[in-house]
């Protein structure tokens, strides 16, 4: 009869032949087996298999599986040199990943990669150098956002000197960023002087515009944020005391008449979000529905949310302490992606990059603006935003429609715009560049300020232009382009 240890060795060998070296290693490490010479020989063979598998995992990009195999091979012993070489290869791959993340501006993810190396005791002195580089670049971003551009440039200069290759892509990017920060420092000094002067004179519209220019360069600048909040409370209170139409005209006129810094302020290239102005804003119309309310219908594929600030302002202007371009929502096929420029939370989670919106998501902009995102109709990509905080839009409406191909107005639960008491639905839809409507109800259609009817029919349909009015038997609505 075979001794127990021989049976265990046979079991381990069968596991190895079946392609389960990790199971074989666990058997061979048992106290009753490991001290016998056949077991020691088999342990070396199992360790070689584990290292070879770890190498394959590494080539396939599965670093976790590779690390697990190396850990077990190291415990078994017998191929220390190969384990050391593969560990170094793992570390080098992580350093390359860290460098790519830094180029992309993802300092938080880069720091997480360094932490994993530290937990696995990989990288040695090289890891400590990259940890310092990541720290310096992260600190530079924080200082830049706070308006301390000169100190931020000094941090980047220190990081550049630590790079293993002073002429690679990351080094070139850091050099360019240093030059930009020094330019920002000069611009910020000039802007802050203007801001102080405007505050002294209580020129609140100028304060608002200049603070926005500062925050374009330094989004976390404490003094500019405080000045903007103070100015907006004054401008906003004044704006809410007039009619929606006149309020929009006054606010746009005031903001346009101030310093030209809003158009000349440079965008911080370290922001992780594209603020390009080369975008298709699309048509916007307000549907004023008798007995229901007003709805802003946005036809563009990208919608910017922020303060009302003239032609370069937001598609959805909100009277609140926000930036002119605080965030954007893009329609991508059937989905909607929110891209934060300044502080945005979705369902309580602060965003660091583009995020797909789920139905019934709660969007929070800045400190207090709350909007609910919904896609009411299962067969339509059109979405609806409603304000759940006390803030108003400009013009003041009850909801915002992000229109895809069609928008349904009616009394059904799945209607995009709920209209109680309607017996027939009215559908808005696209035809090329035109916005049109159709309904089974008898309607009269009029266009222009004179109120003259341009047609009436059963099963009505037509093109919607500025000042189009539609009158049905138990409903009426008009449209105004904005």
C-alpha positions as CSV (number, residue, x, y, z in Angstrom):
1,X,0.0,0.0,0.0
2,X,1.3,3.5,-1.0
3,X,2.2,6.0,1.8
4,X,-0.2,8.9,2.0
5,X,2.5,11.4,0.8
6,X,3.0,9.4,-2.4
7,X,-0.7,9.5,-3.1
8,X,-0.7,13.3,-2.6
9,X,2.3,13.7,-5.0
10,X,0.4,11.6,-7.6
11,X,-2.7,13.8,-7.1
12,X,-0.5,16.9,-7.6
13,X,1.1,15.5,-10.8
14,X,-2.3,14.7,-12.2
15,X,-3.6,18.2,-11.5
16,X,-0.5,19.7,-13.2
17,X,-1.0,17.5,-16.3
18,X,-4.7,18.7,-16.4
19,X,-3.5,22.3,-16.6
20,X,-4.2,23.2,-12.9
21,X,-0.8,24.2,-11.6
22,X,-2.3,26.3,-8.8
23,X,-4.2,23.3,-7.4
24,X,-1.0,21.2,-7.7
25,X,1.0,23.8,-5.8
26,X,-1.6,23.9,-3.0
27,X,-1.3,20.1,-2.6
28,X,2.5,20.2,-2.6
29,X,2.7,22.9,0.1
30,X,0.9,20.7,2.6
31,X,3.1,19.9,5.6
32,X,2.8,16.1,5.1
33,X,4.2,16.3,1.6
34,X,6.5,19.2,1.0
35,X,9.7,17.8,2.7
36,X,10.0,14.7,0.5
37,X,12.4,14.8,-2.4
38,X,9.9,13.9,-5.2
39,X,7.7,16.7,-3.9
40,X,10.5,19.2,-4.0
41,X,11.3,18.3,-7.6
42,X,7.6,18.5,-8.6
43,X,7.4,21.9,-6.8
44,X,10.0,23.4,-9.2
45,X,8.1,22.1,-12.2
46,X,4.8,23.5,-10.9
47,X,6.5,26.9,-10.3
48,X,7.8,27.0,-13.9
49,X,4.3,26.3,-15.1
50,X,2.9,29.1,-13.0
51,X,5.6,31.6,-14.2
52,X,4.9,30.7,-17.8
53,X,1.2,31.2,-17.3
54,X,1.8,34.5,-15.6
55,X,3.9,35.6,-18.6
56,X,1.0,34.7,-20.9
57,X,-1.5,36.6,-18.7
58,X,0.8,39.6,-18.8
59,X,1.0,39.6,-22.6
60,X,-2.8,39.4,-22.7
61,X,-3.1,42.4,-20.5
62,X,-4.5,40.5,-17.5
63,X,-2.1,41.9,-14.8
64,X,-4.2,40.6,-11.9
65,X,-4.1,37.0,-13.0
66,X,-0.4,37.4,-13.8
67,X,0.3,38.8,-10.3
68,X,-1.7,35.9,-8.7
69,X,0.4,33.3,-10.5
70,X,3.6,35.0,-9.6
71,X,2.7,35.2,-6.0
72,X,2.1,31.5,-5.8
73,X,5.3,30.7,-7.8
74,X,7.2,32.8,-5.4
75,X,5.8,31.0,-2.4
76,X,6.7,27.6,-4.0
77,X,10.3,28.7,-4.9
78,X,12.6,27.2,-7.4
79,X,12.6,29.9,-10.2
80,X,13.4,33.1,-8.3
81,X,15.2,34.7,-11.3
82,X,12.3,34.3,-13.7
83,X,9.9,35.6,-11.0
84,X,12.0,38.7,-10.5
85,X,12.3,39.4,-14.2
86,X,8.6,39.1,-14.7
87,X,7.8,41.3,-11.7
88,X,10.0,44.0,-13.3
89,X,8.2,43.6,-16.6
90,X,4.9,44.0,-14.7
91,X,6.2,47.2,-13.1
92,X,7.4,48.6,-16.4
93,X,4.0,48.1,-17.9
94,X,2.4,49.9,-15.0
95,X,4.8,52.8,-15.4
96,X,3.9,53.0,-19.1
97,X,0.2,53.1,-18.1
98,X,0.8,55.8,-15.5
99,X,2.5,57.9,-18.1
100,X,-0.4,57.6,-20.5
101,X,-2.9,58.4,-17.8
102,X,-0.9,61.6,-16.9
103,X,-0.9,62.7,-20.5
104,X,-4.7,62.2,-20.5
105,X,-5.0,64.3,-17.3
106,X,-6.1,61.3,-15.2
107,X,-4.0,61.9,-12.2
108,X,-6.3,60.1,-9.8
109,X,-6.2,56.9,-11.8
110,X,-2.4,57.2,-12.2
111,X,-2.1,57.5,-8.4
112,X,-4.2,54.3,-8.0
113,X,-1.8,52.4,-10.3
114,X,1.2,53.5,-8.1
115,X,-0.7,52.4,-5.0
116,X,-1.3,48.9,-6.4
117,X,2.5,48.6,-7.2
118,X,3.2,49.6,-3.6
119,X,0.8,47.0,-2.2
120,X,2.6,44.4,-4.3
121,X,6.1,45.6,-3.4
122,X,6.9,46.2,-7.0
123,X,9.0,48.9,-8.7
124,X,11.4,49.8,-5.9
125,X,13.1,53.2,-6.4
126,X,11.5,53.7,-9.8
127,X,8.1,53.4,-8.2
128,X,9.0,56.0,-5.6
129,X,10.1,58.4,-8.3
130,X,6.8,58.0,-10.2
131,X,4.8,58.5,-7.0
132,X,6.5,61.8,-6.5
133,X,5.9,62.8,-10.2
134,X,2.2,62.0,-9.8
135,X,2.0,63.9,-6.6
136,X,3.6,67.0,-8.1
137,X,1.4,67.0,-11.1
138,X,-1.8,66.5,-9.0
139,X,-0.7,69.3,-6.7
140,X,-0.1,71.5,-9.8
141,X,-3.6,70.9,-11.0
142,X,-5.1,71.8,-7.6
143,X,-3.0,75.0,-7.4
144,X,-3.9,75.9,-11.0
145,X,-7.6,75.5,-10.3
146,X,-7.3,77.7,-7.2
147,X,-5.6,80.5,-9.3
148,X,-2.0,79.9,-8.0
149,X,-0.6,79.5,-11.5
150,X,3.0,80.5,-10.6
151,X,3.2,77.9,-7.9
152,X,1.6,75.3,-10.2
153,X,4.3,76.0,-12.9
154,X,7.0,75.4,-10.3
155,X,5.5,72.0,-9.3
156,X,5.5,71.0,-13.0
157,X,9.1,72.1,-13.4
158,X,10.1,69.8,-10.5
159,X,8.1,66.9,-12.0
160,X,9.8,67.4,-15.4
161,X,13.2,67.1,-13.9
162,X,12.3,63.8,-12.3
163,X,11.1,62.2,-15.6
164,X,13.3,59.3,-16.8
165,X,13.1,60.6,-20.4
166,X,13.2,64.4,-20.5
167,X,12.2,64.5,-24.2
168,X,9.2,62.2,-24.3
169,X,5.5,63.1,-24.8
170,X,4.8,63.7,-21.2
171,X,7.8,66.0,-20.8
172,X,6.7,68.1,-23.8
173,X,3.2,68.3,-22.4
174,X,4.4,69.5,-19.0
175,X,6.7,72.1,-20.7
176,X,3.8,73.4,-22.7
177,X,1.6,73.5,-19.6
178,X,4.2,75.5,-17.7
179,X,4.2,78.2,-20.4
180,X,0.5,78.3,-20.3
181,X,0.4,78.7,-16.5
182,X,2.8,81.6,-16.6
183,X,0.6,83.3,-19.2
184,X,-2.5,82.5,-17.0
185,X,-0.7,84.1,-14.0
186,X,-0.4,87.5,-15.9
187,X,-4.0,87.3,-17.1
188,X,-5.3,86.5,-13.6
189,X,-3.5,89.4,-12.1
190,X,-5.2,91.7,-14.6
191,X,-8.6,90.1,-14.1
192,X,-8.4,90.2,-10.3
193,X,-7.6,94.0,-10.4
194,X,-10.7,94.5,-12.6
195,X,-12.8,92.3,-10.2
196,X,-11.7,94.3,-7.2
197,X,-12.5,97.6,-8.9
198,X,-15.9,96.4,-10.0
199,X,-16.7,95.1,-6.4
200,X,-15.7,98.5,-5.0
201,X,-18.0,100.3,-7.4
202,X,-20.8,97.6,-6.9
203,X,-21.0,97.2,-10.7
204,X,-22.6,93.8,-10.3
205,X,-22.9,92.8,-14.0
206,X,-19.2,93.6,-14.5
207,X,-18.4,91.6,-11.4
208,X,-20.4,88.7,-12.7
209,X,-18.7,88.7,-16.1
210,X,-15.1,89.2,-14.8
211,X,-15.6,86.5,-12.1
212,X,-16.7,84.2,-14.9
213,X,-13.5,85.0,-16.9
214,X,-11.4,84.2,-13.8
215,X,-13.2,80.9,-13.2
216,X,-12.6,79.9,-16.8
217,X,-8.9,80.0,-16.0
218,X,-9.2,78.9,-12.3
219,X,-12.5,77.0,-11.6
220,X,-11.8,76.7,-7.9
221,X,-10.7,80.4,-7.3
222,X,-12.3,81.1,-3.9
223,X,-12.5,84.9,-4.3
224,X,-14.0,84.7,-7.8
225,X,-16.6,82.2,-6.7
226,X,-17.6,84.4,-3.7
227,X,-17.8,87.5,-6.0
228,X,-19.8,85.6,-8.6
229,X,-22.2,84.3,-5.9
230,X,-22.7,87.8,-4.5
231,X,-23.1,89.4,-7.9
232,X,-25.5,86.7,-9.1
233,X,-27.8,87.1,-6.1
234,X,-28.1,90.8,-7.0
235,X,-28.5,90.3,-10.8
236,X,-30.8,87.3,-10.3
237,X,-33.1,89.1,-7.9
238,X,-33.4,92.1,-10.3
239,X,-34.0,89.8,-13.2
240,X,-36.9,87.9,-11.5
241,X,-38.9,91.1,-10.9
242,X,-39.7,91.6,-14.6
243,X,-41.6,89.5,-17.2
244,X,-39.8,86.4,-18.6
245,X,-39.4,88.0,-22.1
246,X,-38.1,91.4,-20.8
247,X,-35.9,89.6,-18.2
248,X,-34.2,87.6,-21.0
249,X,-33.6,90.8,-23.1
250,X,-32.2,92.8,-20.1
251,X,-29.9,90.1,-18.9
252,X,-28.5,89.4,-22.3
253,X,-28.0,93.1,-23.0
254,X,-26.3,93.7,-19.6
255,X,-23.9,90.8,-20.0
256,X,-23.0,91.7,-23.6
257,X,-22.2,95.3,-22.6
258,X,-19.5,94.4,-20.1
259,X,-15.8,93.7,-20.6
260,X,-14.7,91.6,-23.6
261,X,-13.0,89.1,-21.3
262,X,-15.8,86.5,-21.7
263,X,-14.9,86.0,-25.3
264,X,-11.1,86.3,-24.9
265,X,-10.6,84.2,-21.7
266,X,-8.7,81.0,-22.5
267,X,-10.0,77.6,-21.6
268,X,-7.9,75.6,-19.1
269,X,-6.5,72.7,-21.2
270,X,-6.2,70.5,-18.2
271,X,-10.0,70.4,-17.8
272,X,-11.0,66.9,-18.7
273,X,-14.0,68.0,-20.8
274,X,-14.2,69.4,-24.3
275,X,-15.5,73.0,-24.3
276,X,-15.2,73.5,-28.0
277,X,-17.5,76.1,-29.5
278,X,-17.6,74.3,-32.8
279,X,-20.9,72.5,-32.0
280,X,-24.3,72.3,-33.6
281,X,-26.6,73.9,-31.1
282,X,-29.7,73.2,-33.1
283,X,-33.0,75.1,-33.0
284,X,-34.8,75.8,-29.7
285,X,-38.5,76.6,-29.4
286,X,-40.8,77.2,-26.5
287,X,-44.2,75.5,-26.6
288,X,-46.6,77.6,-24.6
289,X,-49.5,75.2,-23.9
290,X,-52.8,76.7,-22.6
291,X,-53.7,75.2,-19.2
292,X,-50.5,73.2,-19.0
293,X,-47.4,75.5,-19.1
294,X,-44.3,76.2,-21.1
295,X,-41.7,73.7,-22.4
296,X,-38.4,74.5,-23.9
297,X,-37.8,72.1,-26.8
298,X,-34.1,71.7,-27.8
299,X,-33.3,70.0,-31.1
300,X,-29.5,70.0,-30.9
301,X,-27.5,66.9,-30.3
302,X,-25.4,68.7,-27.6
303,X,-27.1,70.9,-25.0
304,X,-25.1,73.2,-22.7
305,X,-26.5,74.0,-19.2
306,X,-25.3,77.1,-17.4
307,X,-26.0,80.8,-16.7
308,X,-27.8,83.0,-19.3
309,X,-24.9,85.0,-20.9
310,X,-25.8,86.1,-24.4
311,X,-25.1,84.2,-27.7
312,X,-22.2,82.3,-26.2
313,X,-24.2,81.2,-23.2
314,X,-26.1,78.1,-22.4
315,X,-28.8,76.3,-24.4
316,X,-30.6,75.8,-21.1
317,X,-30.0,79.0,-19.1
318,X,-30.6,78.6,-15.4
319,X,-30.9,81.6,-13.0
320,X,-28.5,80.2,-10.4
321,X,-24.9,80.4,-9.2
322,X,-23.5,78.4,-12.1
323,X,-20.8,79.0,-14.8
324,X,-21.8,80.1,-18.3
325,X,-21.0,76.6,-19.5
326,X,-21.4,74.4,-16.4
327,X,-22.1,71.1,-18.1
328,X,-23.4,69.6,-21.4
329,X,-25.7,66.7,-22.3
330,X,-25.0,64.9,-25.6
331,X,-27.3,62.5,-27.4
332,X,-25.4,59.5,-28.6
333,X,-27.7,57.2,-30.5
334,X,-30.2,56.0,-27.9
335,X,-28.3,57.3,-24.9
336,X,-27.6,60.6,-23.3
337,X,-24.1,61.4,-21.9
338,X,-23.5,64.3,-19.4
339,X,-20.1,65.9,-19.6
340,X,-19.2,68.0,-16.5
341,X,-17.2,71.2,-17.0
342,X,-17.6,72.4,-13.4
343,X,-19.1,70.5,-10.4
344,X,-21.8,68.0,-11.3
345,X,-23.3,65.1,-9.3
346,X,-25.6,62.4,-10.6
347,X,-27.6,60.4,-8.1
348,X,-25.2,61.7,-5.4
349,X,-22.0,60.8,-7.1
350,X,-19.6,63.6,-8.2
351,X,-18.5,63.1,-11.8
352,X,-14.9,63.3,-13.0
353,X,-15.7,62.6,-16.6
354,X,-18.5,61.8,-19.1
355,X,-21.3,59.6,-17.7
356,X,-24.3,57.9,-19.3
357,X,-27.6,59.1,-17.8
358,X,-30.0,56.5,-16.6
359,X,-33.8,57.0,-16.6
360,X,-35.0,59.0,-13.5
361,X,-31.4,60.2,-12.7
362,X,-31.1,63.2,-10.4
363,X,-28.6,65.8,-11.8
364,X,-27.1,68.3,-9.4
365,X,-25.2,71.3,-10.8
366,X,-23.0,73.4,-8.5
367,X,-24.3,73.6,-4.9
368,X,-28.0,73.7,-5.3
369,X,-29.5,73.2,-8.8
370,X,-31.3,69.9,-9.1
371,X,-32.8,68.5,-12.3
372,X,-34.6,65.2,-12.9
373,X,-33.8,63.3,-16.2
374,X,-36.5,61.1,-17.6
375,X,-37.2,59.1,-20.8
376,X,-40.9,58.6,-20.5
377,X,-41.6,56.8,-23.8
378,X,-40.1,53.3,-24.2
379,X,-40.0,53.6,-28.0
380,X,-38.6,57.1,-28.2
381,X,-35.1,58.5,-27.5
382,X,-36.5,61.9,-26.5
383,X,-35.8,62.8,-22.9
384,X,-37.2,65.4,-20.5
385,X,-35.5,67.5,-17.8
386,X,-37.5,69.1,-15.0
387,X,-36.2,71.4,-12.3
388,X,-36.7,70.0,-8.8
389,X,-35.0,72.9,-7.0
390,X,-36.5,76.4,-6.7
391,X,-34.5,77.8,-9.6
392,X,-36.0,79.2,-12.8
393,X,-34.8,78.9,-16.4
394,X,-34.6,81.8,-18.8
395,X,-37.2,82.0,-20.3
396,X,-39.1,80.5,-17.3
397,X,-40.6,77.1,-18.4
398,X,-41.9,74.0,-16.6
399,X,-39.7,71.5,-18.3
400,X,-37.1,71.0,-21.0
401,X,-37.4,68.5,-23.9
402,X,-34.3,67.0,-25.4
403,X,-35.9,66.0,-28.6
404,X,-34.7,63.2,-30.7
405,X,-37.0,62.3,-33.7
406,X,-40.3,63.0,-32.1
407,X,-42.0,64.4,-29.0
408,X,-45.5,63.4,-27.8
409,X,-47.9,65.8,-26.1
410,X,-50.9,64.2,-24.6
411,X,-52.7,62.7,-21.6
412,X,-51.0,59.3,-21.6
413,X,-48.5,58.4,-18.9
414,X,-45.8,57.9,-21.5
415,X,-46.2,61.3,-23.1
416,X,-43.1,63.5,-23.0
417,X,-45.3,66.6,-22.2
418,X,-48.3,65.6,-20.0
419,X,-51.4,67.4,-21.0
420,X,-54.4,66.4,-18.8
421,X,-57.8,66.4,-20.5
422,X,-56.5,66.1,-24.0
423,X,-58.5,63.5,-26.0
424,X,-56.0,63.4,-28.9
425,X,-52.2,63.4,-28.9
426,X,-50.2,65.9,-30.8
427,X,-46.8,64.8,-32.0
428,X,-43.8,67.0,-32.9
429,X,-41.4,65.5,-35.4
430,X,-38.5,66.5,-37.6
431,X,-38.5,66.8,-41.4
432,X,-35.0,67.9,-42.4
433,X,-34.4,71.3,-40.8
434,X,-38.1,71.8,-40.1
435,X,-40.0,71.1,-36.9
436,X,-43.5,69.8,-37.8
437,X,-46.6,68.5,-36.0
438,X,-49.4,66.0,-36.6
439,X,-52.6,65.2,-34.8
440,X,-55.8,63.4,-35.4
441,X,-57.8,66.3,-34.0
442,X,-59.5,69.1,-35.9
443,X,-57.2,72.1,-35.6
444,X,-56.8,75.6,-36.9
445,X,-53.3,76.8,-37.6
446,X,-52.2,80.5,-37.5
447,X,-48.8,82.0,-38.0
448,X,-47.4,85.5,-37.2
449,X,-48.5,88.2,-34.9
450,X,-51.6,89.1,-37.0
451,X,-53.4,85.8,-35.9
452,X,-54.7,85.1,-39.4
453,X,-55.4,81.4,-40.0
454,X,-53.2,79.7,-42.5
455,X,-55.3,76.5,-42.6
456,X,-57.5,74.1,-40.7
457,X,-58.1,70.4,-41.2
458,X,-59.2,67.1,-39.6
459,X,-56.0,65.1,-38.9
460,X,-54.1,68.3,-39.0
461,X,-50.4,68.7,-39.6
462,X,-48.1,71.5,-40.5
463,X,-44.7,73.2,-40.2
464,X,-43.9,75.0,-36.9
465,X,-42.3,78.4,-37.2
466,X,-41.9,81.4,-34.9
467,X,-45.3,82.4,-33.5
468,X,-47.2,79.4,-34.9
469,X,-50.4,78.8,-33.0
470,X,-52.5,75.6,-33.1
471,X,-56.1,75.6,-31.8
472,X,-58.0,72.4,-31.3
473,X,-61.4,71.6,-29.9
474,X,-60.1,71.2,-26.3
475,X,-56.5,72.4,-26.5
476,X,-54.4,75.3,-27.8
477,X,-50.7,76.0,-27.9
478,X,-48.3,78.4,-29.5
479,X,-44.6,78.3,-30.3
480,X,-41.8,80.9,-29.9
481,X,-38.3,80.5,-31.3
482,X,-35.5,81.4,-28.9
